[in-house]
Amino acid sequence: MNKQDLINEVVQVVKTKNQALAAVNCILQTITQALQKGETVTLTGFGTFKVDNRKARKGRNPKTGEEIKIKAKKVPKFIAGKALKDAVQ
């Protein structure tokens, strides 16, 4: 399922495709903005979106085999909730 498929599913609940597009975009934008602020977004029964810090580490250049330093960075992380895990099983 991609974003357009999700919008098509939301159209079945709201009146128009424009409303569905606005709803999906609003949800995605709100989650993104919360993560940018370093906040955690918890959707009970679905899961939790949060920002995780990756430590700096050493890696290897695959072409040359030379050792390189990989900088620390923040990455988004999703942890599935129990209801979602059970539904997939």
TORVOMI-142239 format. One record per atom (N, C-alpha, C, O, CB): residue number from 0; atom name; x, z, y. Coordinates in Angstrom, 3 decimals. Glycine has a CB too. Layout:
<recs>
REC; seq; atom; u; w; v
REC; NUM; CA; X; Z; Y
...
</recs>
This chain:
<recs>
REC; seq; atom; u; w; v
REC; 0; N; 0.851; 0.000; -1.173
REC; 0; CA; 0.000; 0.000; 0.000
REC; 0; C; 0.891; 0.000; 1.229
REC; 0; O; 1.858; 0.758; 1.307
REC; 0; CB; -0.965; 1.218; 0.002
REC; 1; N; 0.561; -0.855; 2.191
REC; 1; CA; 1.289; -0.888; 3.452
REC; 1; C; 0.362; -0.426; 4.586
REC; 1; O; -0.774; -0.022; 4.339
REC; 1; CB; 1.841; -2.318; 3.734
REC; 2; N; 0.849; -0.487; 5.809
REC; 2; CA; 0.078; 0.005; 6.952
REC; 2; C; -1.250; -0.749; 7.095
REC; 2; O; -2.280; -0.139; 7.382
REC; 2; CB; 0.900; -0.128; 8.243
REC; 3; N; -1.228; -2.051; 6.901
REC; 3; CA; -2.454; -2.843; 7.039
REC; 3; C; -3.479; -2.455; 5.970
REC; 3; O; -4.674; -2.392; 6.258
REC; 3; CB; -2.134; -4.348; 6.944
REC; 4; N; -3.033; -2.200; 4.763
REC; 4; CA; -3.938; -1.760; 3.701
REC; 4; C; -4.560; -0.412; 4.058
REC; 4; O; -5.742; -0.179; 3.807
REC; 4; CB; -3.190; -1.666; 2.353
REC; 5; N; -3.755; 0.472; 4.645
REC; 5; CA; -4.257; 1.774; 5.067
REC; 5; C; -5.316; 1.611; 6.153
REC; 5; O; -6.352; 2.274; 6.117
REC; 5; CB; -3.107; 2.660; 5.569
REC; 6; N; -5.060; 0.739; 7.108
REC; 6; CA; -6.037; 0.467; 8.169
REC; 6; C; -7.330; -0.063; 7.570
REC; 6; O; -8.414; 0.337; 7.996
REC; 6; CB; -5.469; -0.541; 9.192
REC; 7; N; -7.239; -0.956; 6.592
REC; 7; CA; -8.425; -1.507; 5.944
REC; 7; C; -9.234; -0.421; 5.235
REC; 7; O; -10.462; -0.495; 5.191
REC; 7; CB; -8.024; -2.592; 4.947
REC; 8; N; -8.559; 0.585; 4.683
REC; 8; CA; -9.267; 1.708; 4.054
REC; 8; C; -9.969; 2.565; 5.108
REC; 8; O; -11.085; 3.034; 4.885
REC; 8; CB; -8.285; 2.575; 3.234
REC; 9; N; -9.319; 2.768; 6.249
REC; 9; CA; -9.908; 3.584; 7.321
REC; 9; C; -11.110; 2.873; 7.941
REC; 9; O; -12.044; 3.532; 8.398
REC; 9; CB; -8.854; 3.895; 8.409
REC; 10; N; -11.099; 1.544; 7.963
REC; 10; CA; -12.230; 0.765; 8.500
REC; 10; C; -13.525; 1.106; 7.763
REC; 10; O; -14.607; 1.041; 8.345
REC; 10; CB; -11.945; -0.752; 8.391
REC; 11; N; -13.415; 1.465; 6.498
REC; 11; CA; -14.606; 1.796; 5.723
REC; 11; C; -15.262; 3.090; 6.194
REC; 11; O; -16.428; 3.343; 5.890
REC; 11; CB; -14.253; 1.906; 4.257
REC; 12; N; -14.508; 3.921; 6.943
REC; 12; CA; -15.036; 5.198; 7.423
REC; 12; C; -15.453; 5.109; 8.889
REC; 12; O; -16.459; 5.698; 9.283
REC; 12; CB; -13.996; 6.306; 7.240
REC; 13; N; -14.688; 4.379; 9.696
REC; 13; CA; -15.013; 4.234; 11.118
REC; 13; C; -15.753; 2.921; 11.331
REC; 13; O; -15.961; 2.157; 10.388
REC; 13; CB; -13.728; 4.288; 11.995
REC; 14; N; -16.148; 2.664; 12.571
REC; 14; CA; -17.013; 1.513; 12.846
REC; 14; C; -16.277; 0.177; 12.934
REC; 14; O; -16.781; -0.837; 12.452
REC; 14; CB; -17.747; 1.744; 14.123
REC; 15; N; -15.083; 0.168; 13.548
REC; 15; CA; -14.415; -1.113; 13.770
REC; 15; C; -12.952; -1.054; 13.332
REC; 15; O; -12.373; 0.015; 13.135
REC; 15; CB; -14.508; -1.512; 15.247
REC; 16; N; -12.384; -2.249; 13.191
REC; 16; CA; -10.971; -2.346; 12.821
REC; 16; C; -10.083; -1.810; 13.945
REC; 16; O; -9.036; -1.219; 13.680
REC; 16; CB; -10.596; -3.808; 12.496
REC; 17; N; -10.500; -2.014; 15.204
REC; 17; CA; -9.720; -1.494; 16.336
REC; 17; C; -9.677; 0.031; 16.321
REC; 17; O; -8.643; 0.624; 16.627
REC; 17; CB; -10.312; -1.988; 17.667
REC; 18; N; -10.789; 0.667; 15.967
REC; 18; CA; -10.810; 2.123; 15.868
REC; 18; C; -9.912; 2.601; 14.729
REC; 18; O; -9.216; 3.607; 14.862
REC; 18; CB; -12.246; 2.627; 15.660
REC; 19; N; -9.930; 1.884; 13.626
REC; 19; CA; -9.083; 2.242; 12.488
REC; 19; C; -7.608; 2.096; 12.848
REC; 19; O; -6.801; 2.964; 12.516
REC; 19; CB; -9.420; 1.369; 11.267
REC; 20; N; -7.255; 1.017; 13.518
REC; 20; CA; -5.884; 0.795; 13.957
REC; 20; C; -5.439; 1.907; 14.896
REC; 20; O; -4.334; 2.435; 14.766
REC; 20; CB; -5.753; -0.568; 14.645
REC; 21; N; -6.307; 2.261; 15.846
REC; 21; CA; -5.981; 3.328; 16.791
REC; 21; C; -5.795; 4.661; 16.074
REC; 21; O; -4.897; 5.429; 16.417
REC; 21; CB; -7.076; 3.453; 17.853
REC; 22; N; -6.635; 4.940; 15.084
REC; 22; CA; -6.545; 6.204; 14.344
REC; 22; C; -5.241; 6.285; 13.553
REC; 22; O; -4.549; 7.301; 13.603
REC; 22; CB; -7.747; 6.357; 13.396
REC; 23; N; -4.908; 5.238; 12.836
REC; 23; CA; -3.682; 5.234; 12.036
REC; 23; C; -2.458; 5.328; 12.939
REC; 23; O; -1.545; 6.106; 12.662
REC; 23; CB; -3.607; 3.964; 11.162
REC; 24; N; -2.427; 4.550; 14.010
REC; 24; CA; -1.298; 4.596; 14.941
REC; 24; C; -1.158; 5.972; 15.580
REC; 24; O; -0.044; 6.461; 15.763
REC; 24; CB; -1.461; 3.533; 16.025
REC; 25; N; -2.281; 6.597; 15.920
REC; 25; CA; -2.259; 7.925; 16.523
REC; 25; C; -1.655; 8.949; 15.567
REC; 25; O; -0.833; 9.769; 15.975
REC; 25; CB; -3.673; 8.350; 16.929
REC; 26; N; -2.052; 8.907; 14.314
REC; 26; CA; -1.531; 9.851; 13.315
REC; 26; C; -0.028; 9.659; 13.139
REC; 26; O; 0.726; 10.632; 13.155
REC; 26; CB; -2.257; 9.670; 11.958
REC; 27; N; 0.412; 8.416; 12.970
REC; 27; CA; 1.835; 8.149; 12.770
REC; 27; C; 2.660; 8.533; 13.997
REC; 27; O; 3.749; 9.094; 13.871
REC; 27; CB; 2.050; 6.675; 12.441
REC; 28; N; 2.138; 8.231; 15.170
REC; 28; CA; 2.849; 8.558; 16.409
REC; 28; C; 2.930; 10.073; 16.610
REC; 28; O; 3.961; 10.582; 17.049
REC; 28; CB; 2.153; 7.900; 17.617
REC; 29; N; 1.867; 10.787; 16.296
REC; 29; CA; 1.851; 12.237; 16.443
REC; 29; C; 2.849; 12.894; 15.495
REC; 29; O; 3.562; 13.815; 15.891
REC; 29; CB; 0.444; 12.782; 16.189
REC; 30; N; 2.906; 12.433; 14.256
REC; 30; CA; 3.875; 12.974; 13.299
REC; 30; C; 5.296; 12.682; 13.774
REC; 30; O; 6.160; 13.557; 13.717
REC; 30; CB; 3.644; 12.379; 11.886
REC; 31; N; 5.544; 11.462; 14.239
REC; 31; CA; 6.873; 11.083; 14.731
REC; 31; C; 7.292; 11.942; 15.918
REC; 31; O; 8.427; 12.417; 15.966
REC; 31; CB; 6.893; 9.604; 15.126
REC; 32; N; 6.399; 12.145; 16.870
REC; 32; CA; 6.717; 12.945; 18.046
REC; 32; C; 6.999; 14.393; 17.682
REC; 32; O; 7.899; 15.011; 18.251
REC; 32; CB; 5.583; 12.877; 19.048
REC; 33; N; 6.247; 14.938; 16.747
REC; 33; CA; 6.480; 16.312; 16.304
REC; 33; C; 7.854; 16.439; 15.652
REC; 33; O; 8.572; 17.409; 15.898
REC; 33; CB; 5.380; 16.756; 15.321
REC; 34; N; 8.221; 15.467; 14.826
REC; 34; CA; 9.529; 15.506; 14.175
REC; 34; C; 10.657; 15.354; 15.193
REC; 34; O; 11.712; 15.971; 15.047
REC; 34; CB; 9.628; 14.404; 13.113
REC; 35; N; 10.440; 14.536; 16.223
REC; 35; CA; 11.447; 14.376; 17.273
REC; 35; C; 11.705; 15.701; 17.991
REC; 35; O; 12.825; 15.964; 18.430
REC; 35; CB; 11.003; 13.305; 18.283
REC; 36; N; 10.675; 16.529; 18.107
REC; 36; CA; 10.801; 17.842; 18.744
REC; 36; C; 11.380; 18.885; 17.789
REC; 36; O; 11.655; 20.014; 18.195
REC; 36; CB; 9.442; 18.309; 19.256
REC; 37; N; 11.564; 18.510; 16.524
REC; 37; CA; 12.091; 19.437; 15.537
REC; 37; C; 11.015; 20.287; 14.878
REC; 37; O; 11.328; 21.256; 14.186
REC; 37; CB; 13.104; 20.325; 16.175
REC; 38; N; 9.762; 19.935; 15.084
REC; 38; CA; 8.647; 20.677; 14.502
REC; 38; C; 8.384; 20.217; 13.074
REC; 38; O; 8.794; 19.130; 12.667
REC; 38; CB; 7.382; 20.508; 15.355
REC; 39; N; 7.699; 21.058; 12.334
REC; 39; CA; 7.278; 20.739; 10.976
REC; 39; C; 5.806; 20.366; 11.012
REC; 39; O; 5.021; 21.023; 11.696
REC; 39; CB; 7.532; 21.932; 10.004
REC; 40; N; 5.421; 19.327; 10.290
REC; 40; CA; 4.022; 18.905; 10.208
REC; 40; C; 3.552; 19.152; 8.780
REC; 40; O; 4.064; 18.552; 7.835
REC; 40; CB; 3.844; 17.391; 10.618
REC; 41; N; 2.567; 20.046; 8.632
REC; 41; CA; 2.033; 20.374; 7.312
REC; 41; C; 0.599; 19.889; 7.206
REC; 41; O; -0.255; 20.271; 8.006
REC; 41; CB; 2.113; 21.891; 7.045
REC; 42; N; 0.339; 19.054; 6.223
REC; 42; CA; -1.004; 18.581; 5.927
REC; 42; C; -1.393; 19.226; 4.600
REC; 42; O; -0.978; 18.777; 3.532
REC; 42; CB; -1.081; 16.993; 5.865
REC; 43; N; -2.188; 20.275; 4.685
REC; 43; CA; -2.538; 21.058; 3.510
REC; 43; C; -3.119; 20.163; 2.422
REC; 43; O; -4.024; 19.365; 2.669
REC; 43; CB; -3.532; 22.164; 3.879
REC; 44; N; -2.590; 20.308; 1.231
REC; 44; CA; -3.047; 19.510; 0.099
REC; 44; C; -2.320; 18.183; -0.026
REC; 44; O; -2.364; 17.552; -1.082
REC; 44; CB; -4.517; 19.262; 0.216
REC; 45; N; -1.652; 17.752; 1.035
REC; 45; CA; -0.937; 16.472; 0.997
REC; 45; C; 0.564; 16.693; 0.964
REC; 45; O; 1.241; 16.251; 0.036
REC; 45; CB; -1.313; 15.607; 2.205
REC; 46; N; 1.088; 17.380; 1.981
REC; 46; CA; 2.520; 17.630; 2.000
REC; 46; C; 3.017; 18.044; 3.364
REC; 46; O; 2.237; 18.260; 4.291
REC; 46; CB; 3.259; 16.417; 1.546
REC; 47; N; 4.333; 18.150; 3.472
REC; 47; CA; 4.975; 18.609; 4.691
REC; 47; C; 6.060; 17.628; 5.112
REC; 47; O; 6.895; 17.215; 4.307
REC; 47; CB; 5.563; 20.014; 4.499
REC; 48; N; 6.028; 17.266; 6.385
REC; 48; CA; 7.074; 16.455; 6.990
REC; 48; C; 7.946; 17.395; 7.802
REC; 48; O; 7.432; 18.225; 8.552
REC; 48; CB; 6.482; 15.299; 7.879
REC; 49; N; 9.271; 17.272; 7.660
REC; 49; CA; 10.160; 18.097; 8.463
REC; 49; C; 11.472; 17.363; 8.678
REC; 49; O; 11.740; 16.339; 8.050
REC; 49; CB; 10.402; 19.466; 7.791
REC; 50; N; 12.294; 17.912; 9.586
REC; 50; CA; 13.597; 17.344; 9.873
REC; 50; C; 14.632; 18.179; 9.144
REC; 50; O; 14.626; 19.407; 9.231
REC; 50; CB; 13.880; 17.298; 11.406
REC; 51; N; 15.515; 17.511; 8.428
REC; 51; CA; 16.570; 18.186; 7.680
REC; 51; C; 17.909; 17.782; 8.284
REC; 51; O; 18.069; 16.655; 8.751
REC; 51; CB; 16.507; 17.834; 6.154
REC; 52; N; 18.858; 18.693; 8.274
REC; 52; CA; 20.199; 18.404; 8.780
REC; 52; C; 21.126; 18.075; 7.619
REC; 52; O; 21.266; 18.856; 6.678
REC; 52; CB; 20.751; 19.598; 9.595
REC; 53; N; 21.753; 16.913; 7.701
REC; 53; CA; 22.759; 16.545; 6.705
REC; 53; C; 24.120; 16.914; 7.274
REC; 53; O; 24.429; 16.601; 8.423
REC; 53; CB; 22.687; 15.014; 6.340
REC; 54; N; 24.913; 17.568; 6.476
REC; 54; CA; 26.251; 17.959; 6.906
REC; 54; C; 27.177; 16.746; 6.901
REC; 54; O; 26.930; 15.757; 6.211
REC; 54; CB; 26.813; 19.072; 5.997
REC; 55; N; 28.239; 16.844; 7.681
REC; 55; CA; 29.268; 15.811; 7.658
REC; 55; C; 29.927; 15.842; 6.281
REC; 55; O; 30.055; 16.897; 5.661
REC; 55; CB; 30.324; 16.024; 8.805
REC; 56; N; 30.340; 14.672; 5.821
REC; 56; CA; 30.955; 14.617; 4.501
REC; 56; C; 31.926; 13.442; 4.437
REC; 56; O; 31.982; 12.608; 5.340
REC; 56; CB; 29.878; 14.498; 3.397
REC; 57; N; 32.672; 13.401; 3.367
REC; 57; CA; 33.604; 12.294; 3.152
REC; 57; C; 32.961; 11.272; 2.221
REC; 57; O; 32.249; 11.630; 1.282
REC; 57; CB; 34.953; 12.803; 2.564
REC; 58; N; 33.219; 10.012; 2.492
REC; 58; CA; 32.697; 8.947; 1.655
REC; 58; C; 33.790; 7.912; 1.426
REC; 58; O; 34.939; 8.113; 1.816
REC; 58; CB; 31.448; 8.298; 2.297
REC; 59; N; 33.427; 6.820; 0.798
REC; 59; CA; 34.395; 5.744; 0.543
REC; 59; C; 33.816; 4.411; 1.008
REC; 59; O; 32.634; 4.125; 0.816
REC; 59; CB; 34.768; 5.677; -0.968
REC; 60; N; 34.672; 3.611; 1.618
REC; 60; CA; 34.306; 2.257; 1.983
REC; 60; C; 34.264; 1.452; 0.692
REC; 60; O; 35.285; 1.345; 0.012
REC; 60; CB; 35.311; 1.638; 3.026
REC; 61; N; 33.103; 0.875; 0.327
REC; 61; CA; 32.996; 0.180; -0.953
REC; 61; C; 33.896; -1.060; -1.061
REC; 61; O; 34.275; -1.445; -2.167
REC; 61; CB; 31.569; -0.222; -1.180
REC; 62; N; 34.237; -1.681; 0.058
REC; 62; CA; 35.081; -2.882; 0.011
REC; 62; C; 36.546; -2.538; -0.218
REC; 62; O; 37.232; -3.165; -1.025
REC; 62; CB; 34.938; -3.677; 1.302
REC; 63; N; 37.011; -1.518; 0.516
REC; 63; CA; 38.443; -1.227; 0.477
REC; 63; C; 38.788; 0.004; -0.349
REC; 63; O; 39.939; 0.185; -0.748
REC; 63; CB; 38.959; -1.045; 1.870
REC; 64; N; 37.796; 0.849; -0.608
REC; 64; CA; 38.063; 2.087; -1.311
REC; 64; C; 38.646; 3.163; -0.401
REC; 64; O; 38.945; 4.271; -0.844
REC; 64; CB; 38.998; 1.828; -2.454
REC; 65; N; 38.801; 2.821; 0.873
REC; 65; CA; 39.362; 3.751; 1.856
REC; 65; C; 38.391; 4.908; 2.099
REC; 65; O; 37.180; 4.701; 2.177
REC; 65; CB; 39.674; 3.018; 3.187
REC; 66; N; 38.924; 6.116; 2.219
REC; 66; CA; 38.099; 7.291; 2.482
REC; 66; C; 37.691; 7.286; 3.953
REC; 66; O; 38.515; 7.048; 4.836
REC; 66; CB; 38.859; 8.604; 2.119
REC; 67; N; 36.407; 7.552; 4.204
REC; 67; CA; 35.901; 7.588; 5.579
REC; 67; C; 35.140; 8.884; 5.804
REC; 67; O; 34.713; 9.537; 4.851
REC; 67; CB; 34.991; 6.364; 5.871
REC; 68; N; 34.975; 9.250; 7.061
REC; 68; CA; 34.203; 10.435; 7.422
REC; 68; C; 32.792; 9.992; 7.796
REC; 68; O; 32.618; 9.081; 8.606
REC; 68; CB; 34.879; 11.220; 8.599
REC; 69; N; 31.797; 10.628; 7.213
REC; 69; CA; 30.398; 10.353; 7.530
REC; 69; C; 29.921; 11.500; 8.397
REC; 69; O; 30.000; 12.663; 8.001
REC; 69; CB; 29.511; 10.196; 6.230
REC; 70; N; 29.419; 11.169; 9.596
REC; 70; CA; 29.009; 12.184; 10.563
REC; 70; C; 27.758; 12.929; 10.104
REC; 70; O; 26.958; 12.417; 9.321
REC; 70; CB; 28.760; 11.543; 11.923
REC; 71; N; 27.613; 14.150; 10.612
REC; 71; CA; 26.396; 14.922; 10.375
REC; 71; C; 25.254; 14.250; 11.133
REC; 71; O; 25.461; 13.652; 12.189
REC; 71; CB; 26.571; 16.420; 10.823
REC; 72; N; 24.049; 14.356; 10.581
REC; 72; CA; 22.897; 13.774; 11.269
REC; 72; C; 21.609; 14.433; 10.808
REC; 72; O; 21.571; 15.121; 9.788
REC; 72; CB; 22.831; 12.262; 11.030
REC; 73; N; 20.564; 14.210; 11.576
REC; 73; CA; 19.235; 14.705; 11.235
REC; 73; C; 18.473; 13.590; 10.544
REC; 73; O; 18.548; 12.432; 10.954
REC; 73; CB; 18.471; 15.205; 12.498
REC; 74; N; 17.735; 13.941; 9.487
REC; 74; CA; 16.962; 12.954; 8.737
REC; 74; C; 15.556; 13.501; 8.475
REC; 74; O; 15.389; 14.703; 8.267
REC; 74; CB; 17.672; 12.594; 7.398
REC; 75; N; 14.543; 12.623; 8.484
REC; 75; CA; 13.201; 13.077; 8.140
REC; 75; C; 13.096; 13.358; 6.645
REC; 75; O; 13.750; 12.705; 5.833
REC; 75; CB; 12.156; 12.035; 8.560
REC; 76; N; 12.271; 14.332; 6.296
REC; 76; CA; 12.104; 14.707; 4.897
REC; 76; C; 10.628; 14.966; 4.637
REC; 76; O; 9.935; 15.544; 5.474
REC; 76; CB; 12.962; 15.958; 4.540
REC; 77; N; 10.153; 14.537; 3.480
REC; 77; CA; 8.768; 14.783; 3.076
REC; 77; C; 8.772; 15.562; 1.780
REC; 77; O; 9.467; 15.207; 0.828
REC; 77; CB; 7.977; 13.454; 2.919
REC; 78; N; 7.986; 16.635; 1.752
REC; 78; CA; 7.828; 17.435; 0.541
REC; 78; C; 6.355; 17.345; 0.148
REC; 78; O; 5.481; 17.782; 0.896
REC; 78; CB; 8.286; 18.941; 0.762
REC; 79; N; 6.088; 16.786; -1.009
REC; 79; CA; 4.709; 16.613; -1.476
REC; 79; C; 4.076; 17.966; -1.766
REC; 79; O; 4.722; 18.867; -2.301
REC; 79; CB; 4.666; 15.722; -2.736
REC; 80; N; 2.794; 18.096; -1.401
REC; 80; CA; 2.039; 19.306; -1.684
REC; 80; C; 1.550; 19.326; -3.126
REC; 80; O; 1.596; 18.317; -3.830
REC; 80; CB; 0.860; 19.428; -0.729
REC; 81; N; 1.081; 20.493; -3.548
REC; 81; CA; 0.646; 20.662; -4.940
REC; 81; C; -0.493; 19.710; -5.300
REC; 81; O; -0.482; 19.108; -6.374
REC; 81; CB; 0.205; 22.107; -5.182
REC; 82; N; -1.473; 19.571; -4.409
REC; 82; CA; -2.611; 18.696; -4.699
REC; 82; C; -2.166; 17.247; -4.885
REC; 82; O; -2.671; 16.551; -5.765
REC; 82; CB; -3.648; 18.783; -3.575
REC; 83; N; -1.231; 16.796; -4.068
REC; 83; CA; -0.722; 15.424; -4.202
REC; 83; C; 0.051; 15.263; -5.503
REC; 83; O; -0.105; 14.264; -6.204
REC; 83; CB; 0.177; 15.056; -3.003
REC; 84; N; 0.878; 16.241; -5.822
REC; 84; CA; 1.636; 16.187; -7.070
REC; 84; C; 0.698; 16.152; -8.272
REC; 84; O; 0.914; 15.387; -9.212
REC; 84; CB; 2.586; 17.387; -7.174
REC; 85; N; -0.344; 16.981; -8.239
REC; 85; CA; -1.299; 17.012; -9.345
REC; 85; C; -2.069; 15.702; -9.460
REC; 85; O; -2.355; 15.247; -10.567
REC; 85; CB; -2.273; 18.170; -9.167
REC; 86; N; -2.408; 15.086; -8.312
REC; 86; CA; -3.161; 13.830; -8.333
REC; 86; C; -2.336; 12.706; -8.929
REC; 86; O; -2.884; 11.814; -9.576
REC; 86; CB; -3.612; 13.452; -6.924
REC; 87; N; -1.041; 12.734; -8.724
REC; 87; CA; -0.163; 11.684; -9.241
REC; 87; C; 0.051; 11.856; -10.742
REC; 87; O; 0.232; 10.871; -11.458
REC; 87; CB; 1.190; 11.697; -8.505
REC; 88; N; 0.032; 13.086; -11.218
REC; 88; CA; 0.240; 13.345; -12.630
REC; 88; C; -0.899; 12.742; -13.358
REC; 88; O; -0.961; 12.824; -14.585
REC; 88; CB; 0.369; 14.843; -12.939
</recs>
